[in-house]
Amino acid sequence: MQKIKELQDDLKYLKLPYLSENIDKLTLEAAKKNMSHIDFLTSIISMEIAGKNERAAERRIQQAHLPYIKTLD
């Protein structure tokens, strides 16, 4: 458990928030699926990239100061 905490701290330092918050679940899942190291790394890096893209889009929308969302309802 100490290794996971250490890894979480390192991931926070590297500014990888998704991995930092989910690394324990992701490592357990990888062990259950018997994933290779390269498959595991590819998977978690893809997840972090997707999270960063999502947060960037949200931040851009917020910074645009768009008016409230209009719907057709």
C-alpha positions in Angstrom: 0.0 0.0 0.0 2.9 2.3 0.7 4.1 1.9 -3.0 0.6 3.0 -4.2 0.7 6.1 -2.0 4.2 6.9 -3.2 3.1 6.5 -6.8 0.0 8.7 -6.3 2.3 11.4 -4.8 4.6 11.2 -7.8 1.7 11.3 -10.3 0.4 14.4 -8.5 3.8 16.0 -8.8 3.9 15.2 -12.5 0.4 16.8 -12.8 -1.4 13.6 -13.9 -4.6 13.9 -11.8 -6.6 11.1 -13.4 -3.9 8.6 -12.9 -3.2 9.9 -9.4 -6.8 9.4 -8.3 -7.4 6.1 -10.0 -4.0 4.2 -10.0 -5.0 1.7 -7.3 -8.1 0.6 -9.3 -6.3 0.6 -12.6 -3.4 -1.6 -11.3 -5.9 -4.1 -9.8 -7.8 -4.2 -13.0 -4.6 -4.7 -15.0 -3.6 -7.5 -12.7 -7.0 -9.2 -13.1 -6.7 -9.0 -16.9 -3.1 -10.1 -16.8 -2.1 -7.1 -19.0 1.4 -6.7 -20.2 3.4 -3.7 -19.1 3.1 -2.0 -22.5 -0.6 -2.6 -22.7 -1.1 -1.2 -19.2 1.0 1.9 -19.9 -0.8 2.5 -23.3 -4.1 2.2 -21.6 -3.5 4.5 -18.7 -1.7 7.1 -20.8 -4.7 7.1 -23.2 -7.0 7.7 -20.2 -5.0 10.6 -18.9 -4.9 12.2 -22.4 -8.7 11.9 -22.7 -9.1 13.4 -19.2 -6.8 16.3 -20.1 -8.6 17.0 -23.4 -12.0 17.0 -21.5 -10.7 19.4 -18.8 -9.2 21.6 -21.5 -12.5 21.8 -23.4 -14.4 22.6 -20.2 -11.8 25.3 -19.3 -12.1 26.9 -22.8 -15.8 27.0 -22.6 -15.6 28.6 -19.1 -13.1 31.2 -20.3 -15.2 32.1 -23.3 -17.9 33.5 -21.0 -20.6 32.2 -23.2 -24.2 33.1 -22.3 -26.3 30.5 -20.7 -27.1 27.4 -22.7 -30.3 27.7 -24.7 -32.3 24.6 -25.5 -35.3 24.0 -27.8 -37.5 22.9 -24.9 
